[in-house]
Amino acid sequence: RKMDIVMLLTTEFLNFGKFETGPVGNFYSFNPVEGDRVRIGGRTTPEFSRWIYLEPYLAYGFTDRQFKYNLKTTYSLTGTSIYRFPVKSLSLNWKYDTKFPGQDLQYATGDNIFLSLKRGRDDKLLYDKTFRLEYFNEFENHFSWTLGYDFTSESAAGVLHFYNGEDLQRGNGLRNIYISEAFLKLRYAPHEEFYQGKIYRDPVPS
C-alpha cells in the first residue's frame, strides 16, 4: 500500500497489474471554453503484453459538450518494454482533443489540474483531430532516427478565429486548417545519461 502511494505521487498512475490508470492530475480540469472537464484513461503495462502497448483516454467538457479521445497503439519491435533503452517501435495514434496555441509541454498535458490555475483568461483554444504514424529506431551508441507522418485538422474555439485576407473583408472565418507533414528526425547524443521515467526521460547534466 505504501509503495502504491509512492508510485502514485511520483508517476501519477494507479497500477492494477496489466493496466495503469492516470495521470490522476488529468482526471479533472477546467477552462473557459470546455468548462469543467473530466477525463479517464491509462495505459497497459508489460504484464499485459511485451509487444503491444495501448494508451487510450476519453474526456468530456461540460460547457462545450464535446467528447475528446485518444487511441494510441505502440508495437515494440524488440519484444522489450518501450520504456527501456534502446527502443525500437512502431506507433499509431488517432486523437481528438483541445490544445492551447503555442503551448508545447514536456512533462505535462494541457488538461492538468495545476495548469488550470493561472492568471488571465485562457479563452483561445484549438480543437485538434490528428492522425500520426511513427517509426522509432534507437541504438546503444545513443544515435536514433524517427520517420513519421502527421495529418491534423484544426478548428478554432473560444474567441479564436481563423481568417485569410478575403474572408476577413467579408467577415467570414475559415472552418478548418489542414496540416499534412512527413518528417525525419536524426539525433546523436554520445555518452548521454538520463533518468528513465514511465512516459519521459530526464537527461542528467554532465
Secondary structure, 3 states (H helix, E strand, C coil): CHHHHHHHHHHCCEECCCEEECCHHHCEEEECCCEEEEEEEEEECCCCCCCEEECCEEEEECCCCEEEEEEEEEEECCCCCCCCCCCEEEEEEEEEEEECCCCCCCCCCCCCHHHHCCCCCCCEEEEEEEEEEEEEEECCCCEEEEEEEEEEEEEEEECCCECCHHHHHHCCCECCEEEEEEEEEEEECCCCCEEECCCCEEECCC
